Amino acid sequence: MSRYTGPVYRKSRRLGFSVLETGKELMRKPNVPGQHGGKRSKKPSNFAIQLKEKQKVRFMYGISEKQFKRTFERAKKMKGVLGENFLKTLESRLDNLVYRLGYARTRQGARQLVNHGHILVNGKKVDIPSYQVTPGDVVGIREKSHNLTPILTSLEERSNRVEFVTFDPQKMEGTYVRYPERSELNSEIDIALVVEFYNK
C-alpha cells in the first residue's frame, strides 16, 4: 500500500483520531465521513480493532505500509519493549524530527523540506526522510534556506517543543537530545494492538 496523499481531515474522521495531533480535524465534524456518519451496530472484530490502531499510527507518521512494516522489523531486533522501541524508531526518523523542531507545520511539510535538500544533519545535507537520527545529532537548515517563508512562519508559530529535542533560534538548529519516553508520545495510541497485529 502506498503512502496516503488524500484529505487528512477525512482520514482523521474515519479513524476517530487526530492524525495531525492537533485535534482540529475533529472539532468541526467529529462524525465518520459518509452519508450515514458511520452508524453501525455490528461490533468490530479483534482484527478490525488492531488494524485501525495500526492505521492510526501509520497515517500519523505519514509513511507507506512497506516502510511501516520495515520499521517494525527493525524495532524487533532492538533490546527492550518492542512497542516502545517501535515508537522510538518512528520518532527518530529525520522527517519527524524536522517536524518536532518546528521547521514545518506538519510531517508532510517536513518530508518535503528533507526531499528538497533543505535539511542538514551534523552539517551534512541529508535528503532521505527515513534517515535514522541518533541522540546527539544536530539537525539544522541549509544556510541558503534560512530565509524561506514556510520555515520562518512555522518557527514563529511553534510555541513549545517536546523535551527530547532542544532548539537554538540563533543558529536555527536543534539537537536530538535523547530517545523519547512513552509518556511523552501520543497517549491515544495503544501500541500493544499494533504489535499484536504484526505478531500474528
Backbone as JSON Lines, residues from 0, in Angstrom:
{"i":0,"aa":"M","n":[0.86,-1.2,0.0],"ca":[0.0,0.0,0.0],"c":[0.89,1.24,0.0]}
{"i":1,"aa":"S","n":[0.62,2.18,-0.89],"ca":[1.43,3.38,-0.98],"c":[1.07,4.37,0.13]}
{"i":2,"aa":"R","n":[1.87,5.42,0.22],"ca":[1.63,6.44,1.22],"c":[0.36,7.2,0.89]}
{"i":3,"aa":"Y","n":[-0.47,7.45,1.9],"ca":[-1.75,8.15,1.69],"c":[-1.49,9.63,1.41]}
{"i":4,"aa":"T","n":[-2.11,10.14,0.34],"ca":[-1.94,11.54,-0.03],"c":[-3.27,12.27,-0.14]}
{"i":5,"aa":"G","n":[-4.34,11.65,0.35],"ca":[-5.66,12.26,0.27],"c":[-5.9,13.25,1.4]}
{"i":6,"aa":"P","n":[-7.16,13.68,1.56],"ca":[-7.51,14.66,2.59],"c":[-7.23,14.14,4.01]}
{"i":7,"aa":"V","n":[-6.4,14.85,4.76],"ca":[-6.04,14.43,6.1],"c":[-7.24,14.5,7.04]}
{"i":8,"aa":"Y","n":[-8.06,15.54,6.91],"ca":[-9.2,15.69,7.79],"c":[-10.17,14.52,7.65]}
{"i":9,"aa":"R","n":[-10.38,14.09,6.41],"ca":[-11.29,12.97,6.16],"c":[-10.74,11.69,6.79]}
{"i":10,"aa":"K","n":[-9.44,11.48,6.66],"ca":[-8.82,10.29,7.25],"c":[-8.92,10.32,8.77]}
{"i":11,"aa":"S","n":[-8.74,11.48,9.36],"ca":[-8.84,11.62,10.81],"c":[-10.25,11.3,11.29]}
{"i":12,"aa":"R","n":[-11.25,11.78,10.55],"ca":[-12.64,11.5,10.92],"c":[-12.95,10.02,10.77]}
{"i":13,"aa":"R","n":[-12.4,9.38,9.76],"ca":[-12.62,7.96,9.55],"c":[-12.06,7.14,10.71]}
{"i":14,"aa":"L","n":[-10.9,7.56,11.21],"ca":[-10.24,6.82,12.29],"c":[-10.7,7.28,13.68]}
{"i":15,"aa":"G","n":[-11.36,8.45,13.73],"ca":[-11.74,8.99,15.03],"c":[-10.53,9.39,15.84]}
{"i":16,"aa":"F","n":[-9.51,9.89,15.13],"ca":[-8.21,10.17,15.75],"c":[-7.54,11.31,14.99]}
{"i":17,"aa":"S","n":[-6.97,12.26,15.7],"ca":[-6.33,13.4,15.06],"c":[-4.97,13.0,14.51]}
{"i":18,"aa":"V","n":[-4.9,12.77,13.2],"ca":[-3.65,12.39,12.55],"c":[-2.6,13.49,12.7]}
{"i":19,"aa":"L","n":[-3.04,14.74,12.7],"ca":[-2.12,15.88,12.84],"c":[-1.76,16.16,14.3]}
{"i":20,"aa":"E","n":[-2.38,15.45,15.22],"ca":[-2.14,15.58,16.67],"c":[-2.52,16.96,17.21]}
{"i":21,"aa":"T","n":[-3.39,17.67,16.49],"ca":[-3.83,18.98,16.95],"c":[-5.28,18.95,17.43]}
{"i":22,"aa":"G","n":[-6.04,17.98,16.96],"ca":[-7.45,17.87,17.31],"c":[-8.35,18.72,16.43]}
{"i":23,"aa":"K","n":[-7.77,19.55,15.56],"ca":[-8.56,20.46,14.74],"c":[-9.45,19.72,13.75]}
{"i":24,"aa":"E","n":[-8.97,18.56,13.28],"ca":[-9.73,17.83,12.27],"c":[-11.09,17.36,12.79]}
{"i":25,"aa":"L","n":[-11.16,17.11,14.11],"ca":[-12.37,16.54,14.69],"c":[-13.29,17.57,15.34]}
{"i":26,"aa":"M","n":[-12.84,18.83,15.38],"ca":[-13.64,19.87,16.04],"c":[-14.89,20.21,15.23]}
{"i":27,"aa":"R","n":[-14.73,20.37,13.93],"ca":[-15.85,20.81,13.09],"c":[-16.83,19.66,12.81]}
{"i":28,"aa":"K","n":[-16.29,18.51,12.42],"ca":[-17.12,17.35,12.1],"c":[-16.52,16.11,12.75]}
{"i":29,"aa":"P","n":[-16.93,15.81,13.97],"ca":[-16.34,14.66,14.67],"c":[-16.84,13.31,14.18]}
{"i":30,"aa":"N","n":[-17.95,13.3,13.42],"ca":[-18.51,12.04,12.96],"c":[-17.73,11.46,11.78]}
{"i":31,"aa":"V","n":[-17.91,10.17,11.56],"ca":[-17.26,9.48,10.45],"c":[-17.83,9.99,9.13]}
{"i":32,"aa":"P","n":[-16.99,10.22,8.09],"ca":[-17.5,10.71,6.81],"c":[-18.4,9.7,6.14]}
{"i":33,"aa":"G","n":[-19.3,10.18,5.32],"ca":[-20.23,9.3,4.62],"c":[-21.67,9.69,4.9]}
{"i":34,"aa":"Q","n":[-22.58,9.15,4.11],"ca":[-24.0,9.51,4.2],"c":[-24.6,9.21,5.56]}
{"i":35,"aa":"H","n":[-24.21,8.1,6.16],"ca":[-24.81,7.69,7.42],"c":[-23.91,7.97,8.63]}
{"i":36,"aa":"G","n":[-22.8,8.64,8.39],"ca":[-21.95,9.04,9.5],"c":[-21.38,7.9,10.31]}
{"i":37,"aa":"G","n":[-21.2,6.75,9.69],"ca":[-20.57,5.63,10.36],"c":[-21.41,4.96,11.42]}
{"i":38,"aa":"K","n":[-22.73,5.08,11.32],"ca":[-23.61,4.46,12.32],"c":[-23.75,2.97,12.04]}
{"i":39,"aa":"R","n":[-23.02,2.19,12.8],"ca":[-23.03,0.76,12.61],"c":[-23.31,0.07,13.95]}
{"i":40,"aa":"S","n":[-24.11,-0.97,13.89],"ca":[-24.44,-1.69,15.11],"c":[-23.52,-2.89,15.33]}
{"i":41,"aa":"K","n":[-22.87,-3.33,14.26],"ca":[-22.02,-4.5,14.34],"c":[-20.75,-4.21,15.15]}
{"i":42,"aa":"K","n":[-20.44,-5.09,16.08],"ca":[-19.26,-4.93,16.92],"c":[-18.02,-5.29,16.09]}
{"i":43,"aa":"P","n":[-16.99,-4.44,16.1],"ca":[-15.79,-4.74,15.3],"c":[-15.03,-5.94,15.86]}
{"i":44,"aa":"S","n":[-14.41,-6.71,14.97],"ca":[-13.62,-7.87,15.37],"c":[-12.29,-7.41,15.96]}
{"i":45,"aa":"N","n":[-11.57,-8.34,16.6],"ca":[-10.26,-8.01,17.15],"c":[-9.31,-7.55,16.05]}
{"i":46,"aa":"F","n":[-9.43,-8.22,14.89],"ca":[-8.59,-7.83,13.75],"c":[-8.87,-6.41,13.32]}
{"i":47,"aa":"A","n":[-10.16,-6.04,13.26],"ca":[-10.55,-4.69,12.85],"c":[-10.02,-3.64,13.83]}
{"i":48,"aa":"I","n":[-10.05,-3.96,15.11],"ca":[-9.55,-3.04,16.14],"c":[-8.05,-2.86,16.01]}
{"i":49,"aa":"Q","n":[-7.33,-3.98,15.8],"ca":[-5.88,-3.91,15.65],"c":[-5.49,-3.16,14.37]}
{"i":50,"aa":"L","n":[-6.22,-3.42,13.3],"ca":[-5.94,-2.75,12.02],"c":[-6.14,-1.25,12.14]}
{"i":51,"aa":"K","n":[-7.22,-0.84,12.78],"ca":[-7.5,0.58,12.97],"c":[-6.39,1.26,13.76]}
{"i":52,"aa":"E","n":[-5.9,0.58,14.8],"ca":[-4.83,1.16,15.62],"c":[-3.54,1.29,14.81]}
{"i":53,"aa":"K","n":[-3.28,0.27,13.99],"ca":[-2.09,0.32,13.14],"c":[-2.18,1.47,12.15]}
{"i":54,"aa":"Q","n":[-3.38,1.66,11.58],"ca":[-3.58,2.74,10.61],"c":[-3.44,4.12,11.26]}
{"i":55,"aa":"K","n":[-3.89,4.22,12.5],"ca":[-3.75,5.49,13.23],"c":[-2.29,5.9,13.31]}
{"i":56,"aa":"V","n":[-1.44,4.97,13.69],"ca":[-0.01,5.26,13.83],"c":[0.63,5.52,12.47]}
{"i":57,"aa":"R","n":[0.29,4.69,11.5],"ca":[0.9,4.84,10.17],"c":[0.55,6.17,9.52]}
{"i":58,"aa":"F","n":[-0.72,6.56,9.61],"ca":[-1.12,7.82,8.99],"c":[-0.6,9.02,9.77]}
{"i":59,"aa":"M","n":[-0.45,8.86,11.09],"ca":[0.09,9.96,11.89],"c":[1.52,10.29,11.46]}
{"i":60,"aa":"Y","n":[2.33,9.24,11.24],"ca":[3.7,9.47,10.8],"c":[3.81,9.62,9.28]}
{"i":61,"aa":"G","n":[2.71,9.34,8.59],"ca":[2.65,9.6,7.15],"c":[3.58,8.77,6.29]}
{"i":62,"aa":"I","n":[3.7,7.47,6.6],"ca":[4.6,6.64,5.81],"c":[3.84,5.48,5.17]}
{"i":63,"aa":"S","n":[4.46,4.85,4.2],"ca":[3.82,3.75,3.48],"c":[3.78,2.49,4.33]}
{"i":64,"aa":"E","n":[2.93,1.56,3.93],"ca":[2.83,0.29,4.65],"c":[4.17,-0.45,4.64]}
{"i":65,"aa":"K","n":[4.86,-0.41,3.51],"ca":[6.15,-1.1,3.39],"c":[7.18,-0.51,4.36]}
{"i":66,"aa":"Q","n":[7.25,0.8,4.42],"ca":[8.18,1.47,5.34],"c":[7.8,1.2,6.79]}
{"i":67,"aa":"F","n":[6.5,1.2,7.04],"ca":[6.0,0.99,8.39],"c":[6.39,-0.39,8.91]}
{"i":68,"aa":"K","n":[6.16,-1.4,8.08],"ca":[6.49,-2.77,8.47],"c":[8.0,-2.96,8.6]}
{"i":69,"aa":"R","n":[8.76,-2.32,7.72],"ca":[10.22,-2.42,7.79],"c":[10.73,-1.81,9.09]}
{"i":70,"aa":"T","n":[10.11,-0.71,9.51],"ca":[10.48,-0.08,10.77],"c":[10.16,-0.99,11.95]}
{"i":71,"aa":"F","n":[9.02,-1.69,11.86],"ca":[8.63,-2.62,12.91],"c":[9.65,-3.76,13.01]}
{"i":72,"aa":"E","n":[10.09,-4.28,11.87],"ca":[11.07,-5.37,11.87],"c":[12.39,-4.9,12.46]}
{"i":73,"aa":"R","n":[12.76,-3.65,12.21],"ca":[13.98,-3.1,12.8],"c":[13.86,-3.01,14.31]}
{"i":74,"aa":"A","n":[12.68,-2.6,14.77],"ca":[12.45,-2.48,16.21],"c":[12.49,-3.84,16.91]}
{"i":75,"aa":"K","n":[12.1,-4.9,16.22],"ca":[12.1,-6.24,16.8],"c":[13.5,-6.71,17.15]}
{"i":76,"aa":"K","n":[14.49,-6.17,16.47],"ca":[15.89,-6.58,16.7],"c":[16.54,-5.8,17.85]}
{"i":77,"aa":"M","n":[15.83,-4.81,18.36],"ca":[16.37,-3.99,19.45],"c":[16.03,-4.6,20.81]}
{"i":78,"aa":"K","n":[16.87,-4.32,21.79],"ca":[16.62,-4.79,23.15],"c":[15.57,-3.89,23.81]}
{"i":79,"aa":"G","n":[14.75,-4.48,24.66],"ca":[13.75,-3.7,25.37],"c":[12.33,-4.06,24.95]}
{"i":80,"aa":"V","n":[11.39,-3.17,25.26],"ca":[9.98,-3.39,24.96],"c":[9.73,-3.07,23.49]}
{"i":81,"aa":"L","n":[9.19,-4.03,22.77],"ca":[9.02,-3.89,21.32],"c":[8.18,-2.68,20.93]}
{"i":82,"aa":"G","n":[7.03,-2.5,21.57],"ca":[6.15,-1.38,21.22],"c":[6.83,-0.04,21.41]}
{"i":83,"aa":"E","n":[7.53,0.12,22.53],"ca":[8.22,1.38,22.8],"c":[9.38,1.59,21.82]}
{"i":84,"aa":"N","n":[10.1,0.52,21.51],"ca":[11.2,0.62,20.54],"c":[10.68,1.02,19.17]}
{"i":85,"aa":"F","n":[9.49,0.51,18.83],"ca":[8.88,0.83,17.54],"c":[8.59,2.33,17.45]}
{"i":86,"aa":"L","n":[7.98,2.88,18.5],"ca":[7.68,4.31,18.51],"c":[8.95,5.15,18.51]}
{"i":87,"aa":"K","n":[9.98,4.7,19.24],"ca":[11.26,5.43,19.28],"c":[11.88,5.48,17.89]}
{"i":88,"aa":"T","n":[11.78,4.37,17.16],"ca":[12.35,4.32,15.82],"c":[11.59,5.24,14.88]}
{"i":89,"aa":"L","n":[10.27,5.28,15.01],"ca":[9.46,6.2,14.2],"c":[9.78,7.65,14.53]}
{"i":90,"aa":"E","n":[9.95,7.94,15.81],"ca":[10.25,9.3,16.25],"c":[11.64,9.74,15.81]}
{"i":91,"aa":"S","n":[12.53,8.77,15.57],"ca":[13.92,9.08,15.19],"c":[14.09,9.32,13.7]}
{"i":92,"aa":"R","n":[13.01,9.18,12.93],"ca":[13.08,9.5,11.51],"c":[13.39,10.99,11.34]}
{"i":93,"aa":"L","n":[14.18,11.31,10.33],"ca":[14.57,12.7,10.11],"c":[13.36,13.6,9.84]}
{"i":94,"aa":"D","n":[12.41,13.13,9.03],"ca":[11.25,13.99,8.74],"c":[10.45,14.28,9.99]}
{"i":95,"aa":"N","n":[10.36,13.32,10.9],"ca":[9.62,13.54,12.15],"c":[10.33,14.56,13.03]}
{"i":96,"aa":"L","n":[11.66,14.49,13.1],"ca":[12.4,15.43,13.95],"c":[12.4,16.84,13.36]}
{"i":97,"aa":"V","n":[12.36,16.93,12.04],"ca":[12.23,18.25,11.4],"c":[10.9,18.87,11.81]}
{"i":98,"aa":"Y","n":[9.87,18.03,11.89],"ca":[8.54,18.48,12.35],"c":[8.58,18.83,13.84]}
{"i":99,"aa":"R","n":[9.19,17.99,14.65],"ca":[9.25,18.22,16.09],"c":[10.01,19.5,16.44]}
{"i":100,"aa":"L","n":[11.02,19.83,15.65],"ca":[11.81,21.03,15.9],"c":[11.09,22.29,15.45]}
{"i":101,"aa":"G","n":[10.04,22.14,14.65],"ca":[9.25,23.29,14.25],"c":[9.58,23.88,12.91]}
{"i":102,"aa":"Y","n":[10.41,23.21,12.11],"ca":[10.74,23.72,10.78],"c":[9.55,23.63,9.83]}
{"i":103,"aa":"A","n":[8.6,22.76,10.14],"ca":[7.41,22.58,9.31],"c":[6.19,22.39,10.2]}
{"i":104,"aa":"R","n":[5.02,22.78,9.7],"ca":[3.78,22.67,10.47],"c":[3.29,21.23,10.58]}
{"i":105,"aa":"T","n":[3.6,20.44,9.56],"ca":[3.14,19.06,9.52],"c":[4.3,18.14,9.15]}
{"i":106,"aa":"R","n":[4.12,16.86,9.37],"ca":[5.15,15.9,8.98],"c":[5.26,15.83,7.47]}
{"i":107,"aa":"Q","n":[4.16,16.03,6.79],"ca":[4.19,16.04,5.32],"c":[5.05,17.21,4.81]}
{"i":108,"aa":"G","n":[4.88,18.36,5.44],"ca":[5.71,19.51,5.08],"c":[7.17,19.28,5.41]}
{"i":109,"aa":"A","n":[7.41,18.6,6.54],"ca":[8.79,18.3,6.94],"c":[9.45,17.36,5.93]}
{"i":110,"aa":"R","n":[8.67,16.38,5.46],"ca":[9.2,15.43,4.48],"c":[9.6,16.15,3.19]}
{"i":111,"aa":"Q","n":[8.8,17.14,2.83],"ca":[9.11,17.91,1.62],"c":[10.4,18.71,1.78]}
{"i":112,"aa":"L","n":[10.61,19.29,2.96],"ca":[11.85,20.04,3.21],"c":[13.06,19.12,3.09]}
{"i":113,"aa":"V","n":[12.93,17.91,3.62],"ca":[14.04,16.96,3.54],"c":[14.29,16.56,2.09]}
{"i":114,"aa":"N","n":[13.23,16.21,1.38],"ca":[13.36,15.78,-0.02],"c":[14.0,16.84,-0.9]}
{"i":115,"aa":"H","n":[13.74,18.11,-0.6],"ca":[14.26,19.21,-1.42],"c":[15.65,19.67,-1.0]}
{"i":116,"aa":"G","n":[16.24,18.95,-0.04],"ca":[17.63,19.23,0.32],"c":[17.86,20.43,1.22]}
{"i":117,"aa":"H","n":[16.84,20.83,1.98],"ca":[16.99,22.0,2.86],"c":[17.56,21.64,4.23]}
{"i":118,"aa":"I","n":[17.65,20.35,4.55],"ca":[17.99,19.92,5.91],"c":[19.41,19.37,6.02]}
{"i":119,"aa":"L","n":[20.07,19.74,7.11],"ca":[21.41,19.25,7.41],"c":[21.39,18.41,8.68]}
{"i":120,"aa":"V","n":[22.18,17.36,8.71],"ca":[22.38,16.57,9.92],"c":[23.87,16.58,10.21]}
{"i":121,"aa":"N","n":[24.23,17.16,11.33],"ca":[25.64,17.32,11.71],"c":[26.43,18.04,10.6]}
{"i":122,"aa":"G","n":[25.77,19.04,9.99],"ca":[26.44,19.86,8.98],"c":[26.44,19.3,7.57]}
{"i":123,"aa":"K","n":[25.88,18.11,7.38],"ca":[25.87,17.5,6.05],"c":[24.44,17.36,5.55]}
{"i":124,"aa":"K","n":[24.24,17.64,4.27],"ca":[22.89,17.56,3.7],"c":[22.41,16.11,3.66]}
{"i":125,"aa":"V","n":[21.19,15.92,4.13],"ca":[20.55,14.61,4.08],"c":[19.17,14.8,3.46]}
{"i":126,"aa":"D","n":[18.9,14.1,2.37],"ca":[17.6,14.27,1.69],"c":[16.77,12.98,1.71]}
{"i":127,"aa":"I","n":[16.99,12.17,2.74],"ca":[16.24,10.92,2.9],"c":[15.35,11.05,4.14]}
{"i":128,"aa":"P","n":[14.04,11.18,3.97],"ca":[13.13,11.38,5.1],"c":[13.2,10.29,6.16]}
{"i":129,"aa":"S","n":[13.48,9.04,5.74],"ca":[13.51,7.93,6.69],"c":[14.86,7.78,7.4]}
{"i":130,"aa":"Y","n":[15.79,8.67,7.12],"ca":[17.11,8.61,7.76],"c":[16.97,8.58,9.28]}
{"i":131,"aa":"Q","n":[17.65,7.63,9.93],"ca":[17.55,7.49,11.37],"c":[18.54,8.4,12.09]}
{"i":132,"aa":"V","n":[17.98,9.36,12.81],"ca":[18.8,10.29,13.59],"c":[19.06,9.65,14.95]}
{"i":133,"aa":"T","n":[20.25,9.81,15.48],"ca":[20.59,9.24,16.78],"c":[20.78,10.36,17.8]}
{"i":134,"aa":"P","n":[20.54,10.08,19.08],"ca":[20.71,11.11,20.11],"c":[22.1,11.75,20.04]}
{"i":135,"aa":"G","n":[22.11,13.07,20.11],"ca":[23.35,13.82,19.99],"c":[23.52,14.46,18.63]}
{"i":136,"aa":"D","n":[22.78,13.97,17.63],"ca":[22.86,14.55,16.29],"c":[22.21,15.93,16.26]}
{"i":137,"aa":"V","n":[22.79,16.8,15.45],"ca":[22.28,18.17,15.3],"c":[21.59,18.3,13.95]}
{"i":138,"aa":"V","n":[20.34,18.74,13.98],"ca":[19.54,18.91,12.76],"c":[19.36,20.4,12.5]}
{"i":139,"aa":"G","n":[19.8,20.85,11.34],"ca":[19.72,22.27,11.03],"c":[19.21,22.53,9.62]}
{"i":140,"aa":"I","n":[19.17,23.82,9.28],"ca":[18.72,24.25,7.96],"c":[19.91,24.72,7.14]}
{"i":141,"aa":"R","n":[19.94,24.33,5.89],"ca":[20.99,24.8,4.99],"c":[20.99,26.32,4.96]}
{"i":142,"aa":"E","n":[22.15,26.93,4.97],"ca":[22.26,28.39,5.07],"c":[21.45,29.12,4.01]}
{"i":143,"aa":"K","n":[21.42,28.6,2.79],"ca":[20.67,29.24,1.72],"c":[19.16,29.19,1.95]}
{"i":144,"aa":"S","n":[18.73,28.32,2.87],"ca":[17.3,28.14,3.11],"c":[16.81,28.85,4.37]}
{"i":145,"aa":"H","n":[17.69,29.59,5.05],"ca":[17.33,30.25,6.3],"c":[16.19,31.24,6.17]}
{"i":146,"aa":"N","n":[16.04,31.82,5.01],"ca":[15.01,32.85,4.83],"c":[13.76,32.36,4.12]}
{"i":147,"aa":"L","n":[13.61,31.05,3.99],"ca":[12.4,30.51,3.36],"c":[11.18,30.84,4.22]}
{"i":148,"aa":"T","n":[10.18,31.43,3.6],"ca":[8.98,31.86,4.32],"c":[8.28,30.73,5.07]}
{"i":149,"aa":"P","n":[8.06,29.55,4.45],"ca":[7.38,28.47,5.18],"c":[8.11,28.05,6.46]}
{"i":150,"aa":"I","n":[9.43,28.05,6.41],"ca":[10.22,27.67,7.59],"c":[10.11,28.74,8.67]}
{"i":151,"aa":"L","n":[10.29,30.0,8.29],"ca":[10.22,31.09,9.26],"c":[8.84,31.19,9.89]}
{"i":152,"aa":"T","n":[7.8,31.02,9.09],"ca":[6.43,31.07,9.6],"c":[6.17,29.95,10.59]}
{"i":153,"aa":"S","n":[6.62,28.76,10.24],"ca":[6.42,27.61,11.12],"c":[7.16,27.78,12.45]}
{"i":154,"aa":"L","n":[8.38,28.31,12.39],"ca":[9.16,28.52,13.62],"c":[8.5,29.57,14.51]}
{"i":155,"aa":"E","n":[7.92,30.6,13.9],"ca":[7.23,31.64,14.68],"c":[6.0,31.09,15.38]}
{"i":156,"aa":"E","n":[5.31,30.16,14.72],"ca":[4.08,29.61,15.27],"c":[4.33,28.55,16.34]}
{"i":157,"aa":"R","n":[5.53,27.94,16.33],"ca":[5.82,26.86,17.28],"c":[6.18,27.45,18.64]}
{"i":158,"aa":"S","n":[5.25,27.36,19.57],"ca":[5.46,27.96,20.9],"c":[6.16,27.0,21.87]}
{"i":159,"aa":"N","n":[5.99,25.71,21.68],"ca":[6.64,24.75,22.56],"c":[7.09,23.52,21.79]}
{"i":160,"aa":"R","n":[8.06,22.81,22.34],"ca":[8.6,21.61,21.71],"c":[8.67,20.48,22.72]}
{"i":161,"aa":"V","n":[8.76,19.28,22.19],"ca":[8.9,18.12,23.07],"c":[10.24,18.2,23.8]}
{"i":162,"aa":"E","n":[10.32,17.57,24.95],"ca":[11.51,17.71,25.8],"c":[12.72,16.93,25.32]}
{"i":163,"aa":"F","n":[12.52,16.03,24.35],"ca":[13.68,15.24,23.9],"c":[14.45,15.91,22.76]}
{"i":164,"aa":"V","n":[14.07,17.16,22.44],"ca":[14.85,17.96,21.49],"c":[15.08,19.35,22.09]}
{"i":165,"aa":"T","n":[16.18,19.97,21.7],"ca":[16.45,21.36,22.08],"c":[16.65,22.15,20.8]}
{"i":166,"aa":"F","n":[16.38,23.47,20.86],"ca":[16.47,24.29,19.66],"c":[17.19,25.6,19.96]}
{"i":167,"aa":"D","n":[18.12,25.95,19.09],"ca":[18.86,27.21,19.19],"c":[18.37,28.14,18.08]}
{"i":168,"aa":"P","n":[17.54,29.15,18.41],"ca":[16.98,30.02,17.38],"c":[18.03,30.87,16.67]}
{"i":169,"aa":"Q","n":[19.14,31.16,17.33],"ca":[20.19,31.97,16.71],"c":[20.87,31.2,15.57]}
{"i":170,"aa":"K","n":[21.15,29.94,15.82],"ca":[21.8,29.1,14.8],"c":[20.78,28.41,13.89]}
{"i":171,"aa":"M","n":[19.52,28.48,14.28],"ca":[18.45,27.78,13.56],"c":[18.75,26.29,13.44]}
{"i":172,"aa":"E","n":[19.17,25.69,14.55],"ca":[19.43,24.26,14.55],"c":[19.0,23.66,15.88]}
{"i":173,"aa":"G","n":[18.68,22.4,15.83],"ca":[18.22,21.71,17.03],"c":[18.99,20.43,17.26]}
{"i":174,"aa":"T","n":[18.94,19.93,18.48],"ca":[19.65,18.7,18.83],"c":[18.67,17.65,19.31]}
{"i":175,"aa":"Y","n":[18.84,16.45,18.81],"ca":[18.06,15.3,19.28],"c":[18.75,14.82,20.55]}
{"i":176,"aa":"V","n":[18.26,15.25,21.69],"ca":[18.95,15.03,22.96],"c":[18.93,13.57,23.39]}
{"i":177,"aa":"R","n":[17.76,12.94,23.28],"ca":[17.61,11.56,23.75],"c":[16.39,10.93,23.1]}
{"i":178,"aa":"Y","n":[16.29,9.61,23.25],"ca":[15.09,8.93,22.77],"c":[13.91,9.34,23.65]}
{"i":179,"aa":"P","n":[12.72,9.45,23.08],"ca":[11.56,9.87,23.87],"c":[11.07,8.76,24.81]}
{"i":180,"aa":"E","n":[10.46,9.17,25.9],"ca":[9.8,8.24,26.8],"c":[8.39,8.01,26.26]}
{"i":181,"aa":"R","n":[7.82,6.86,26.59],"ca":[6.46,6.55,26.11],"c":[5.46,7.59,26.59]}
{"i":182,"aa":"S","n":[5.65,8.11,27.79],"ca":[4.72,9.09,28.36],"c":[4.75,10.42,27.62]}
{"i":183,"aa":"E","n":[5.8,10.66,26.8],"ca":[5.92,11.91,26.07],"c":[5.25,11.84,24.69]}
{"i":184,"aa":"L","n":[4.82,10.66,24.3],"ca":[4.21,10.47,22.99],"c":[2.71,10.35,23.12]}
{"i":185,"aa":"N","n":[2.04,10.32,21.98],"ca":[0.57,10.35,21.93],"c":[-0.07,9.27,22.81]}
{"i":186,"aa":"S","n":[-0.83,9.69,23.8],"ca":[-1.45,8.75,24.74],"c":[-2.67,8.04,24.16]}
{"i":187,"aa":"E","n":[-3.17,8.53,23.02],"ca":[-4.35,7.92,22.4],"c":[-4.01,6.66,21.6]}
{"i":188,"aa":"I","n":[-2.73,6.37,21.48],"ca":[-2.29,5.2,20.71],"c":[-2.07,4.01,21.64]}
{"i":189,"aa":"D","n":[-2.68,2.89,21.31],"ca":[-2.44,1.64,22.03],"c":[-1.47,0.82,21.19]}
{"i":190,"aa":"I","n":[-0.18,1.03,21.45],"ca":[0.84,0.42,20.61],"c":[0.85,-1.1,20.74]}
{"i":191,"aa":"A","n":[0.31,-1.62,21.84],"ca":[0.25,-3.07,22.04],"c":[-0.61,-3.72,20.96]}
{"i":192,"aa":"L","n":[-1.66,-3.03,20.52],"ca":[-2.53,-3.56,19.46],"c":[-1.79,-3.63,18.13]}
{"i":193,"aa":"V","n":[-0.9,-2.69,17.89],"ca":[-0.1,-2.7,16.66],"c":[0.87,-3.88,16.68]}
{"i":194,"aa":"V","n":[1.45,-4.11,17.84],"ca":[2.38,-5.25,18.0],"c":[1.63,-6.55,17.76]}
{"i":195,"aa":"E","n":[0.43,-6.66,18.32],"ca":[-0.38,-7.86,18.13],"c":[-0.73,-8.06,16.65]}
{"i":196,"aa":"F","n":[-1.0,-6.98,15.95],"ca":[-1.37,-7.05,14.54],"c":[-0.25,-7.69,13.72]}
{"i":197,"aa":"Y","n":[1.01,-7.28,13.97],"ca":[2.14,-7.78,13.19],"c":[2.71,-9.1,13.72]}
{"i":198,"aa":"N","n":[2.39,-9.46,14.94],"ca":[2.94,-10.68,15.53],"c":[2.04,-11.91,15.37]}
{"i":199,"aa":"K","n":[1.05,-11.81,14.5],"ca":[0.15,-12.95,14.3],"c":[0.87,-14.08,13.57]}
